[in-house]
Amino acid sequence: MVGGIRHVATCLAASGAGWLDTAPETASVGADILIVNEDGVRSEKVTWSAGHRVEYLVLTRAPREGLQPRSSTSLRA
Protein backbone atom coordinates (compact mmCIF):
# COMPACT_ATOMS: atom_id res chain seq x y z
CA MET A 1 0.00 0.00 0.00
CA VAL A 2 2.75 2.47 0.93
CA GLY A 3 4.70 1.50 -2.18
CA GLY A 4 1.79 2.77 -4.28
CA ILE A 5 2.33 6.37 -3.17
CA ARG A 6 3.98 8.24 -6.02
CA HIS A 7 6.58 9.90 -3.78
CA VAL A 8 7.73 6.57 -2.31
CA ALA A 9 10.72 5.22 -4.23
CA THR A 10 11.21 2.01 -2.22
CA CYS A 11 9.11 0.17 0.34
CA LEU A 12 10.56 -2.76 2.29
CA ALA A 13 9.53 -4.86 5.28
CA ALA A 14 11.87 -4.75 8.27
CA SER A 15 14.09 -7.82 8.51
CA GLY A 16 15.94 -7.00 11.72
CA ALA A 17 14.91 -7.36 15.35
CA GLY A 18 14.40 -5.05 18.31
CA TRP A 19 14.24 -1.26 18.31
CA LEU A 20 16.49 -1.03 15.25
CA ASP A 21 14.60 -3.60 13.17
CA THR A 22 14.72 -1.33 10.11
CA ALA A 23 18.48 -0.64 10.24
CA PRO A 24 19.48 -3.20 7.55
CA GLU A 25 16.96 -1.84 5.03
CA THR A 26 17.53 1.81 5.94
CA ALA A 27 21.26 1.40 5.33
CA SER A 28 20.87 -0.67 2.15
CA VAL A 29 18.66 1.87 0.35
CA GLY A 30 20.76 4.85 1.42
CA ALA A 31 17.87 6.52 3.22
CA ASP A 32 18.14 10.22 3.99
CA ILE A 33 15.52 10.26 6.75
CA LEU A 34 14.37 7.84 9.45
CA ILE A 35 10.85 8.77 10.53
CA VAL A 36 9.24 7.50 13.72
CA ASN A 37 6.16 8.50 15.66
CA GLU A 38 6.31 9.68 19.26
CA ASP A 39 6.00 6.22 20.80
CA GLY A 40 8.84 4.93 18.59
CA VAL A 41 11.49 7.31 19.94
CA ARG A 42 14.54 5.45 21.26
CA SER A 43 18.07 6.65 22.00
CA GLU A 44 19.44 3.73 19.94
CA LYS A 45 17.68 5.11 16.85
CA VAL A 46 19.06 8.60 17.46
CA THR A 47 22.60 7.23 17.82
CA TRP A 48 22.29 4.96 14.77
CA SER A 49 20.92 7.81 12.64
CA ALA A 50 23.71 10.18 13.63
CA GLY A 51 26.34 7.55 12.86
CA HIS A 52 24.88 6.91 9.39
CA ARG A 53 24.21 10.56 8.50
CA VAL A 54 20.46 9.91 8.43
CA GLU A 55 18.09 12.65 9.59
CA TYR A 56 15.97 11.45 12.53
CA LEU A 57 12.45 12.87 12.38
CA VAL A 58 9.73 12.37 14.99
CA LEU A 59 6.11 12.84 13.91
CA THR A 60 3.14 13.43 16.19
CA ARG A 61 0.44 10.80 16.05
CA ALA A 62 -2.87 12.63 16.15
CA PRO A 63 -6.09 10.95 15.02
CA ARG A 64 -8.66 12.88 13.06
CA GLU A 65 -11.52 14.39 14.99
CA GLY A 66 -13.96 11.72 16.14
CA LEU A 67 -11.46 8.85 15.89
CA GLN A 68 -9.97 7.12 18.90
CA PRO A 69 -6.20 7.22 19.44
CA ARG A 70 -4.48 3.89 18.80
CA SER A 71 -1.05 2.40 19.24
CA SER A 72 0.69 -0.79 18.23
CA THR A 73 0.44 -1.91 21.87
CA SER A 74 -3.33 -1.45 21.95
CA LEU A 75 -3.70 -3.17 18.55
CA ARG A 76 -1.83 -6.23 19.81
CA ALA A 77 -4.12 -6.43 22.84
PDB file of N, CA, C and O in Angstrom, chain B, residues numbered from 101:
ATOM      1  N   MET B 101       0.827  -1.191   0.000  1.00  0.00           N
ATOM      2  CA  MET B 101       0.000   0.000   0.000  1.00  0.00           C
ATOM      3  C   MET B 101       0.873   1.258   0.000  1.00  0.00           C
ATOM      4  O   MET B 101       0.638   2.172  -0.791  1.00  0.00           O
ATOM      5  N   VAL B 102       1.864   1.310   0.869  1.00  0.00           N
ATOM      6  CA  VAL B 102       2.750   2.473   0.930  1.00  0.00           C
ATOM      7  C   VAL B 102       3.538   2.603  -0.365  1.00  0.00           C
ATOM      8  O   VAL B 102       3.781   3.714  -0.835  1.00  0.00           O
ATOM      9  N   GLY B 103       3.935   1.486  -0.938  1.00  0.00           N
ATOM     10  CA  GLY B 103       4.695   1.502  -2.175  1.00  0.00           C
ATOM     11  C   GLY B 103       3.930   2.098  -3.349  1.00  0.00           C
ATOM     12  O   GLY B 103       4.533   2.473  -4.354  1.00  0.00           O
ATOM     13  N   GLY B 104       2.611   2.190  -3.233  1.00  0.00           N
ATOM     14  CA  GLY B 104       1.794   2.766  -4.280  1.00  0.00           C
ATOM     15  C   GLY B 104       1.754   4.283  -4.278  1.00  0.00           C
ATOM     16  O   GLY B 104       1.232   4.887  -5.215  1.00  0.00           O
ATOM     17  N   ILE B 105       2.297   4.910  -3.243  1.00  0.00           N
ATOM     18  CA  ILE B 105       2.332   6.368  -3.166  1.00  0.00           C
ATOM     19  C   ILE B 105       3.402   6.878  -4.122  1.00  0.00           C
ATOM     20  O   ILE B 105       4.537   6.403  -4.090  1.00  0.00           O
ATOM     21  N   ARG B 106       3.056   7.826  -4.960  1.00  0.00           N
ATOM     22  CA  ARG B 106       3.978   8.241  -6.021  1.00  0.00           C
ATOM     23  C   ARG B 106       5.297   8.807  -5.515  1.00  0.00           C
ATOM     24  O   ARG B 106       6.287   8.763  -6.245  1.00  0.00           O
ATOM     25  N   HIS B 107       5.353   9.332  -4.308  1.00  0.00           N
ATOM     26  CA  HIS B 107       6.582   9.905  -3.778  1.00  0.00           C
ATOM     27  C   HIS B 107       7.454   8.870  -3.060  1.00  0.00           C
ATOM     28  O   HIS B 107       8.549   9.194  -2.599  1.00  0.00           O
ATOM     29  N   VAL B 108       6.977   7.636  -2.965  1.00  0.00           N
ATOM     30  CA  VAL B 108       7.727   6.568  -2.308  1.00  0.00           C
ATOM     31  C   VAL B 108       8.524   5.815  -3.359  1.00  0.00           C
ATOM     32  O   VAL B 108       7.952   5.186  -4.249  1.00  0.00           O
ATOM     33  N   ALA B 109       9.851   5.880  -3.255  1.00  0.00           N
ATOM     34  CA  ALA B 109      10.720   5.220  -4.228  1.00  0.00           C
ATOM     35  C   ALA B 109      10.874   3.733  -3.915  1.00  0.00           C
ATOM     36  O   ALA B 109      10.895   2.906  -4.827  1.00  0.00           O
ATOM     37  N   THR B 110      10.983   3.392  -2.632  1.00  0.00           N
ATOM     38  CA  THR B 110      11.211   2.011  -2.221  1.00  0.00           C
ATOM     39  C   THR B 110      10.449   1.735  -0.936  1.00  0.00           C
ATOM     40  O   THR B 110      10.422   2.568  -0.030  1.00  0.00           O
ATOM     41  N   CYS B 111       9.839   0.579  -0.862  1.00  0.00           N
ATOM     42  CA  CYS B 111       9.111   0.172   0.341  1.00  0.00           C
ATOM     43  C   CYS B 111       9.533  -1.251   0.675  1.00  0.00           C
ATOM     44  O   CYS B 111       9.371  -2.157  -0.142  1.00  0.00           O
ATOM     45  N   LEU B 112      10.074  -1.451   1.876  1.00  0.00           N
ATOM     46  CA  LEU B 112      10.563  -2.759   2.290  1.00  0.00           C
ATOM     47  C   LEU B 112      10.022  -3.114   3.665  1.00  0.00           C
ATOM     48  O   LEU B 112       9.726  -2.228   4.467  1.00  0.00           O
ATOM     49  N   ALA B 113       9.891  -4.400   3.942  1.00  0.00           N
ATOM     50  CA  ALA B 113       9.525  -4.864   5.277  1.00  0.00           C
ATOM     51  C   ALA B 113      10.802  -5.002   6.104  1.00  0.00           C
ATOM     52  O   ALA B 113      11.845  -5.402   5.588  1.00  0.00           O
ATOM     53  N   ALA B 114      10.711  -4.671   7.376  1.00  0.00           N
ATOM     54  CA  ALA B 114      11.871  -4.750   8.268  1.00  0.00           C
ATOM     55  C   ALA B 114      12.290  -6.202   8.468  1.00  0.00           C
ATOM     56  O   ALA B 114      11.454  -7.068   8.726  1.00  0.00           O
ATOM     57  N   SER B 115      13.587  -6.460   8.348  1.00  0.00           N
ATOM     58  CA  SER B 115      14.092  -7.821   8.512  1.00  0.00           C
ATOM     59  C   SER B 115      14.855  -8.009   9.812  1.00  0.00           C
ATOM     60  O   SER B 115      15.167  -9.138  10.189  1.00  0.00           O
ATOM     61  N   GLY B 116      15.157  -6.923  10.494  1.00  0.00           N
ATOM     62  CA  GLY B 116      15.938  -7.004  11.725  1.00  0.00           C
ATOM     63  C   GLY B 116      15.074  -7.334  12.926  1.00  0.00           C
ATOM     64  O   GLY B 116      13.946  -7.806  12.790  1.00  0.00           O
ATOM     65  N   ALA B 117      15.623  -7.078  14.109  1.00  0.00           N
ATOM     66  CA  ALA B 117      14.915  -7.359  15.350  1.00  0.00           C
ATOM     67  C   ALA B 117      15.169  -6.237  16.348  1.00  0.00           C
ATOM     68  O   ALA B 117      16.194  -5.558  16.287  1.00  0.00           O
ATOM     69  N   GLY B 118      14.238  -6.051  17.253  1.00  0.00           N
ATOM     70  CA  GLY B 118      14.398  -5.052  18.308  1.00  0.00           C
ATOM     71  C   GLY B 118      14.069  -3.648  17.847  1.00  0.00           C
ATOM     72  O   GLY B 118      13.384  -3.456  16.842  1.00  0.00           O
ATOM     73  N   TRP B 119      14.565  -2.661  18.593  1.00  0.00           N
ATOM     74  CA  TRP B 119      14.242  -1.261  18.308  1.00  0.00           C
ATOM     75  C   TRP B 119      14.826  -0.784  16.986  1.00  0.00           C
ATOM     76  O   TRP B 119      14.317   0.168  16.394  1.00  0.00           O
ATOM     77  N   LEU B 120      15.869  -1.421  16.523  1.00  0.00           N
ATOM     78  CA  LEU B 120      16.488  -1.030  15.247  1.00  0.00           C
ATOM     79  C   LEU B 120      16.177  -2.052  14.151  1.00  0.00           C
ATOM     80  O   LEU B 120      17.040  -2.364  13.331  1.00  0.00           O
ATOM     81  N   ASP B 121      14.965  -2.565  14.137  1.00  0.00           N
ATOM     82  CA  ASP B 121      14.603  -3.601  13.174  1.00  0.00           C
ATOM     83  C   ASP B 121      14.673  -3.139  11.728  1.00  0.00           C
ATOM     84  O   ASP B 121      14.749  -3.974  10.826  1.00  0.00           O
ATOM     85  N   THR B 122      14.650  -1.843  11.482  1.00  0.00           N
ATOM     86  CA  THR B 122      14.718  -1.328  10.111  1.00  0.00           C
ATOM     87  C   THR B 122      16.136  -0.952   9.675  1.00  0.00           C
ATOM     88  O   THR B 122      16.337  -0.543   8.532  1.00  0.00           O
ATOM     89  N   ALA B 123      17.109  -1.083  10.560  1.00  0.00           N
ATOM     90  CA  ALA B 123      18.479  -0.644  10.244  1.00  0.00           C
ATOM     91  C   ALA B 123      19.050  -1.295   8.981  1.00  0.00           C
ATOM     92  O   ALA B 123      19.645  -0.583   8.171  1.00  0.00           O
ATOM     93  N   PRO B 124      18.903  -2.607   8.767  1.00  0.00           N
ATOM     94  CA  PRO B 124      19.481  -3.196   7.550  1.00  0.00           C
ATOM     95  C   PRO B 124      18.903  -2.580   6.269  1.00  0.00           C
ATOM     96  O   PRO B 124      19.645  -2.272   5.337  1.00  0.00           O
ATOM     97  N   GLU B 125      17.590  -2.405   6.229  1.00  0.00           N
ATOM     98  CA  GLU B 125      16.960  -1.839   5.034  1.00  0.00           C
ATOM     99  C   GLU B 125      17.264  -0.353   4.884  1.00  0.00           C
ATOM    100  O   GLU B 125      17.507   0.118   3.773  1.00  0.00           O
ATOM    101  N   THR B 126      17.252   0.383   5.978  1.00  0.00           N
ATOM    102  CA  THR B 126      17.533   1.814   5.938  1.00  0.00           C
ATOM    103  C   THR B 126      18.932   2.056   5.384  1.00  0.00           C
ATOM    104  O   THR B 126      19.135   2.954   4.568  1.00  0.00           O
ATOM    105  N   ALA B 127      19.882   1.261   5.824  1.00  0.00           N
ATOM    106  CA  ALA B 127      21.260   1.396   5.335  1.00  0.00           C
ATOM    107  C   ALA B 127      21.385   0.954   3.880  1.00  0.00           C
ATOM    108  O   ALA B 127      22.095   1.591   3.102  1.00  0.00           O
ATOM    109  N   SER B 128      20.704  -0.128   3.503  1.00  0.00           N
ATOM    110  CA  SER B 128      20.869  -0.673   2.150  1.00  0.00           C
ATOM    111  C   SER B 128      20.293   0.231   1.064  1.00  0.00           C
ATOM    112  O   SER B 128      20.796   0.234  -0.060  1.00  0.00           O
ATOM    113  N   VAL B 129      19.254   0.993   1.374  1.00  0.00           N
ATOM    114  CA  VAL B 129      18.661   1.867   0.353  1.00  0.00           C
ATOM    115  C   VAL B 129      19.266   3.264   0.370  1.00  0.00           C
ATOM    116  O   VAL B 129      18.940   4.095  -0.478  1.00  0.00           O
ATOM    117  N   GLY B 130      20.144   3.524   1.332  1.00  0.00           N
ATOM    118  CA  GLY B 130      20.762   4.847   1.419  1.00  0.00           C
ATOM    119  C   GLY B 130      19.767   5.915   1.813  1.00  0.00           C
ATOM    120  O   GLY B 130      19.764   7.010   1.250  1.00  0.00           O
ATOM    121  N   ALA B 131      18.917   5.599   2.785  1.00  0.00           N
ATOM    122  CA  ALA B 131      17.871   6.522   3.220  1.00  0.00           C
ATOM    123  C   ALA B 131      18.460   7.826   3.749  1.00  0.00           C
ATOM    124  O   ALA B 131      19.524   7.839   4.367  1.00  0.00           O
ATOM    125  N   ASP B 132      17.755   8.908   3.497  1.00  0.00           N
ATOM    126  CA  ASP B 132      18.144  10.224   3.995  1.00  0.00           C
ATOM    127  C   ASP B 132      17.481  10.542   5.325  1.00  0.00           C
ATOM    128  O   ASP B 132      18.010  11.320   6.119  1.00  0.00           O
ATOM    129  N   ILE B 133      16.319   9.937   5.569  1.00  0.00           N
ATOM    130  CA  ILE B 133      15.518  10.260   6.751  1.00  0.00           C
ATOM    131  C   ILE B 133      14.987   8.977   7.371  1.00  0.00           C
ATOM    132  O   ILE B 133      14.547   8.074   6.658  1.00  0.00           O
ATOM    133  N   LEU B 134      15.027   8.895   8.698  1.00  0.00           N
ATOM    134  CA  LEU B 134      14.370   7.836   9.452  1.00  0.00           C
ATOM    135  C   LEU B 134      13.244   8.508  10.224  1.00  0.00           C
ATOM    136  O   LEU B 134      13.492   9.341  11.096  1.00  0.00           O
ATOM    137  N   ILE B 135      12.012   8.147   9.905  1.00  0.00           N
ATOM    138  CA  ILE B 135      10.850   8.774  10.526  1.00  0.00           C
ATOM    139  C   ILE B 135      10.205   7.799  11.500  1.00  0.00           C
ATOM    140  O   ILE B 135       9.950   6.643  11.163  1.00  0.00           O
ATOM    141  N   VAL B 136       9.947   8.279  12.710  1.00  0.00           N
ATOM    142  CA  VAL B 136       9.244   7.499  13.722  1.00  0.00           C
ATOM    143  C   VAL B 136       8.124   8.357  14.292  1.00  0.00           C
ATOM    144  O   VAL B 136       8.140   9.580  14.152  1.00  0.00           O
ATOM    145  N   ASN B 137       7.149   7.715  14.938  1.00  0.00           N
ATOM    146  CA  ASN B 137       6.161   8.504  15.657  1.00  0.00           C
ATOM    147  C   ASN B 137       6.611   8.621  17.110  1.00  0.00           C
ATOM    148  O   ASN B 137       7.622   8.037  17.501  1.00  0.00           O
ATOM    149  N   GLU B 138       5.874   9.361  17.891  1.00  0.00           N
ATOM    150  CA  GLU B 138       6.306   9.680  19.260  1.00  0.00           C
ATOM    151  C   GLU B 138       6.565   8.456  20.123  1.00  0.00           C
ATOM    152  O   GLU B 138       7.482   8.465  20.944  1.00  0.00           O
ATOM    153  N   ASP B 139       5.768   7.397  19.954  1.00  0.00           N
ATOM    154  CA  ASP B 139       5.998   6.221  20.798  1.00  0.00           C
ATOM    155  C   ASP B 139       7.103   5.316  20.256  1.00  0.00           C
ATOM    156  O   ASP B 139       7.389   4.277  20.850  1.00  0.00           O
ATOM    157  N   GLY B 140       7.730   5.693  19.134  1.00  0.00           N
ATOM    158  CA  GLY B 140       8.840   4.931  18.591  1.00  0.00           C
ATOM    159  C   GLY B 140      10.200   5.546  18.870  1.00  0.00           C
ATOM    160  O   GLY B 140      11.216   5.050  18.383  1.00  0.00           O
ATOM    161  N   VAL B 141      10.231   6.625  19.651  1.00  0.00           N
ATOM    162  CA  VAL B 141      11.494   7.314  19.945  1.00  0.00           C
ATOM    163  C   VAL B 141      12.351   6.459  20.878  1.00  0.00           C
ATOM    164  O   VAL B 141      11.905   6.038  21.946  1.00  0.00           O
ATOM    165  N   ARG B 142      13.586   6.215  20.453  1.00  0.00           N
ATOM    166  CA  ARG B 142      14.543   5.449  21.260  1.00  0.00           C
ATOM    167  C   ARG B 142      15.931   6.047  21.049  1.00  0.00           C
ATOM    168  O   ARG B 142      16.268   6.463  19.941  1.00  0.00           O
ATOM    169  N   SER B 143      16.726   6.089  22.099  1.00  0.00           N
ATOM    170  CA  SER B 143      18.072   6.653  22.005  1.00  0.00           C
ATOM    171  C   SER B 143      18.930   5.870  21.005  1.00  0.00           C
ATOM    172  O   SER B 143      19.796   6.445  20.346  1.00  0.00           O
ATOM    173  N   GLU B 144      18.689   4.550  20.891  1.00  0.00           N
ATOM    174  CA  GLU B 144      19.439   3.730  19.943  1.00  0.00           C
ATOM    175  C   GLU B 144      19.218   4.212  18.509  1.00  0.00           C
ATOM    176  O   GLU B 144      20.147   4.203  17.701  1.00  0.00           O
ATOM    177  N   LYS B 145      18.005   4.628  18.196  1.00  0.00           N
ATOM    178  CA  LYS B 145      17.684   5.111  16.855  1.00  0.00           C
ATOM    179  C   LYS B 145      18.363   6.447  16.585  1.00  0.00           C
ATOM    180  O   LYS B 145      18.844   6.697  15.480  1.00  0.00           O
ATOM    181  N   VAL B 146      18.397   7.303  17.602  1.00  0.00           N
ATOM    182  CA  VAL B 146      19.064   8.599  17.464  1.00  0.00           C
ATOM    183  C   VAL B 146      20.555   8.384  17.198  1.00  0.00           C
ATOM    184  O   VAL B 146      21.124   9.003  16.300  1.00  0.00           O
ATOM    185  N   THR B 147      21.176   7.517  17.970  1.00  0.00           N
ATOM    186  CA  THR B 147      22.604   7.226  17.821  1.00  0.00           C
ATOM    187  C   THR B 147      22.898   6.605  16.467  1.00  0.00           C
ATOM    188  O   THR B 147      23.841   7.010  15.788  1.00  0.00           O
ATOM    189  N   TRP B 148      22.088   5.613  16.064  1.00  0.00           N
ATOM    190  CA  TRP B 148      22.288   4.963  14.772  1.00  0.00           C
ATOM    191  C   TRP B 148      22.165   5.985  13.635  1.00  0.00           C
ATOM    192  O   TRP B 148      22.995   6.007  12.726  1.00  0.00           O
ATOM    193  N   SER B 149      21.146   6.813  13.686  1.00  0.00           N
ATOM    194  CA  SER B 149      20.920   7.812  12.638  1.00  0.00           C
ATOM    195  C   SER B 149      22.097   8.769  12.512  1.00  0.00           C
ATOM    196  O   SER B 149      22.561   9.056  11.408  1.00  0.00           O
ATOM    197  N   ALA B 150      22.574   9.256  13.643  1.00  0.00           N
ATOM    198  CA  ALA B 150      23.711  10.184  13.629  1.00  0.00           C
ATOM    199  C   ALA B 150      24.950   9.517  13.036  1.00  0.00           C
ATOM    200  O   ALA B 150      25.693  10.149  12.286  1.00  0.00           O
ATOM    201  N   GLY B 151      25.173   8.272  13.359  1.00  0.00           N
ATOM    202  CA  GLY B 151      26.342   7.553  12.860  1.00  0.00           C
ATOM    203  C   GLY B 151      26.264   7.223  11.374  1.00  0.00           C
ATOM    204  O   GLY B 151      27.289   6.967  10.742  1.00  0.00           O
ATOM    205  N   HIS B 152      25.063   7.229  10.814  1.00  0.00           N
ATOM    206  CA  HIS B 152      24.882   6.906   9.391  1.00  0.00           C
ATOM    207  C   HIS B 152      24.459   8.130   8.570  1.00  0.00           C
ATOM    208  O   HIS B 152      24.042   8.003   7.418  1.00  0.00           O
ATOM    209  N   ARG B 153      24.572   9.303   9.172  1.00  0.00           N
ATOM    210  CA  ARG B 153      24.205  10.558   8.501  1.00  0.00           C
ATOM    211  C   ARG B 153      22.786  10.521   7.954  1.00  0.00           C
ATOM    212  O   ARG B 153      22.524  10.952   6.831  1.00  0.00           O
ATOM    213  N   VAL B 154      21.872   9.997   8.772  1.00  0.00           N
ATOM    214  CA  VAL B 154      20.457   9.915   8.431  1.00  0.00           C
ATOM    215  C   VAL B 154      19.700  10.863   9.352  1.00  0.00           C
ATOM    216  O   VAL B 154      19.852  10.804  10.572  1.00  0.00           O
ATOM    217  N   GLU B 155      18.887  11.736   8.768  1.00  0.00           N
ATOM    218  CA  GLU B 155      18.085  12.654   9.589  1.00  0.00           C
ATOM    219  C   GLU B 155      17.048  11.851  10.365  1.00  0.00           C
ATOM    220  O   GLU B 155      16.376  10.987   9.802  1.00  0.00           O
ATOM    221  N   TYR B 156      16.921  12.135  11.649  1.00  0.00           N
ATOM    222  CA  TYR B 156      15.974  11.445  12.526  1.00  0.00           C
ATOM    223  C   TYR B 156      14.805  12.384  12.771  1.00  0.00           C
ATOM    224  O   TYR B 156      14.974  13.445  13.371  1.00  0.00           O
ATOM    225  N   LEU B 157      13.619  12.001  12.311  1.00  0.00           N
ATOM    226  CA  LEU B 157      12.453  12.872  12.379  1.00  0.00           C
ATOM    227  C   LEU B 157      11.347  12.190  13.172  1.00  0.00           C
ATOM    228  O   LEU B 157      10.991  11.044  12.897  1.00  0.00           O
ATOM    229  N   VAL B 158      10.805  12.902  14.159  1.00  0.00           N
ATOM    230  CA  VAL B 158       9.733  12.370  14.995  1.00  0.00           C
ATOM    231  C   VAL B 158       8.429  13.078  14.632  1.00  0.00           C
ATOM    232  O   VAL B 158       8.338  14.304  14.701  1.00  0.00           O
ATOM    233  N   LEU B 159       7.425  12.296  14.248  1.00  0.00           N
ATOM    234  CA  LEU B 159       6.115  12.842  13.909  1.00  0.00           C
ATOM    235  C   LEU B 159       5.137  12.632  15.051  1.00  0.00           C
ATOM    236  O   LEU B 159       5.249  11.666  15.806  1.00  0.00           O
ATOM    237  N   THR B 160       4.187  13.532  15.173  1.00  0.00           N
ATOM    238  CA  THR B 160       3.139  13.429  16.186  1.00  0.00           C
ATOM    239  C   THR B 160       2.010  12.567  15.640  1.00  0.00           C
ATOM    240  O   THR B 160       1.559  12.757  14.511  1.00  0.00           O
ATOM    241  N   ARG B 161       1.571  11.639  16.434  1.00  0.00           N
ATOM    242  CA  ARG B 161       0.442  10.796  16.050  1.00  0.00           C
ATOM    243  C   ARG B 161      -0.821  11.428  16.603  1.00  0.00           C
ATOM    244  O   ARG B 161      -1.050  11.415  17.813  1.00  0.00           O
ATOM    245  N   ALA B 162      -1.632  11.975  15.733  1.00  0.00           N
ATOM    246  CA  ALA B 162      -2.875  12.633  16.150  1.00  0.00           C
ATOM    247  C   ALA B 162      -4.011  12.148  15.260  1.00  0.00           C
ATOM    248  O   ALA B 162      -4.019  12.426  14.061  1.00  0.00           O
ATOM    249  N   PRO B 163      -4.972  11.425  15.836  1.00  0.00           N
ATOM    250  CA  PRO B 163      -6.090  10.948  15.025  1.00  0.00           C
ATOM    251  C   PRO B 163      -7.005  12.096  14.599  1.00  0.00           C
ATOM    252  O   PRO B 163      -7.079  13.132  15.261  1.00  0.00           O
ATOM    253  N   ARG B 164      -7.687  11.890  13.500  1.00  0.00           N
ATOM    254  CA  ARG B 164      -8.664  12.884  13.061  1.00  0.00           C
ATOM    255  C   ARG B 164      -9.779  13.006  14.080  1.00  0.00           C
ATOM    256  O   ARG B 164     -10.032  12.093  14.866  1.00  0.00           O
ATOM    257  N   GLU B 165     -10.426  14.130  14.052  1.00  0.00           N
ATOM    258  CA  GLU B 165     -11.522  14.393  14.988  1.00  0.00           C
ATOM    259  C   GLU B 165     -12.560  13.275  14.899  1.00  0.00           C
ATOM    260  O   GLU B 165     -12.983  12.877  13.813  1.00  0.00           O
ATOM    261  N   GLY B 166     -12.957  12.782  16.069  1.00  0.00           N
ATOM    262  CA  GLY B 166     -13.959  11.724  16.140  1.00  0.00           C
ATOM    263  C   GLY B 166     -13.390  10.318  16.153  1.00  0.00           C
ATOM    264  O   GLY B 166     -14.119   9.361  16.417  1.00  0.00           O
ATOM    265  N   LEU B 167     -12.096  10.173  15.871  1.00  0.00           N
ATOM    266  CA  LEU B 167     -11.464   8.853  15.892  1.00  0.00           C
ATOM    267  C   LEU B 167     -10.699   8.655  17.185  1.00  0.00           C
ATOM    268  O   LEU B 167     -10.138   9.601  17.738  1.00  0.00           O
ATOM    269  N   GLN B 168     -10.678   7.419  17.663  1.00  0.00           N
ATOM    270  CA  GLN B 168      -9.966   7.117  18.899  1.00  0.00           C
ATOM    271  C   GLN B 168      -8.471   6.978  18.631  1.00  0.00           C
ATOM    272  O   GLN B 168      -8.071   6.469  17.585  1.00  0.00           O
ATOM    273  N   PRO B 169      -7.643   7.431  19.580  1.00  0.00           N
ATOM    274  CA  PRO B 169      -6.199   7.216  19.443  1.00  0.00           C
ATOM    275  C   PRO B 169      -5.909   5.714  19.472  1.00  0.00           C
ATOM    276  O   PRO B 169      -6.626   4.954  20.123  1.00  0.00           O
ATOM    277  N   ARG B 170      -4.860   5.291  18.768  1.00  0.00           N
ATOM    278  CA  ARG B 170      -4.476   3.886  18.802  1.00  0.00           C
ATOM    279  C   ARG B 170      -2.955   3.773  18.782  1.00  0.00           C
ATOM    280  O   ARG B 170      -2.251   4.698  18.378  1.00  0.00           O
ATOM    281  N   SER B 171      -2.486   2.658  19.212  1.00  0.00           N
ATOM    282  CA  SER B 171      -1.048   2.402  19.243  1.00  0.00           C
ATOM    283  C   SER B 171      -0.826   0.939  18.889  1.00  0.00           C
ATOM    284  O   SER B 171      -1.757   0.134  18.929  1.00  0.00           O
ATOM    285  N   SER B 172       0.397   0.601  18.547  1.00  0.00           N
ATOM    286  CA  SER B 172       0.692  -0.792  18.234  1.00  0.00           C
ATOM    287  C   SER B 172       0.444  -1.683  19.448  1.00  0.00           C
ATOM    288  O   SER B 172       0.037  -2.837  19.309  1.00  0.00           O
ATOM    289  N   THR B 173       0.693  -1.140  20.640  1.00  0.00           N
ATOM    290  CA  THR B 173       0.443  -1.910  21.872  1.00  0.00           C
ATOM    291  C   THR B 173      -1.031  -2.212  22.022  1.00  0.00           C
ATOM    292  O   THR B 173      -1.402  -3.345  22.328  1.00  0.00           O
ATOM    293  N   SER B 174      -1.884  -1.213  21.810  1.00  0.00           N
ATOM    294  CA  SER B 174      -3.326  -1.453  21.952  1.00  0.00           C
ATOM    295  C   SER B 174      -3.848  -2.370  20.841  1.00  0.00           C
ATOM    296  O   SER B 174      -4.775  -3.146  21.073  1.00  0.00           O
ATOM    297  N   LEU B 175      -3.270  -2.292  19.642  1.00  0.00           N
ATOM    298  CA  LEU B 175      -3.704  -3.174  18.552  1.00  0.00           C
ATOM    299  C   LEU B 175      -3.356  -4.610  18.832  1.00  0.00           C
ATOM    300  O   LEU B 175      -4.120  -5.505  18.468  1.00  0.00           O
ATOM    301  N   ARG B 176      -2.220  -4.867  19.472  1.00  0.00           N
ATOM    302  CA  ARG B 176      -1.826  -6.230  19.812  1.00  0.00           C
ATOM    303  C   ARG B 176      -2.747  -6.820  20.868  1.00  0.00           C
ATOM    304  O   ARG B 176      -3.004  -8.023  20.875  1.00  0.00           O
ATOM    305  N   ALA B 177      -3.243  -5.967  21.763  1.00  0.00           N
ATOM    306  CA  ALA B 177      -4.124  -6.429  22.838  1.00  0.00           C
ATOM    307  C   ALA B 177      -5.469  -6.815  22.236  1.00  0.00           C
ATOM    308  O   ALA B 177      -6.372  -7.235  22.961  1.00  0.00           O
TER     309      ALA B 177
END
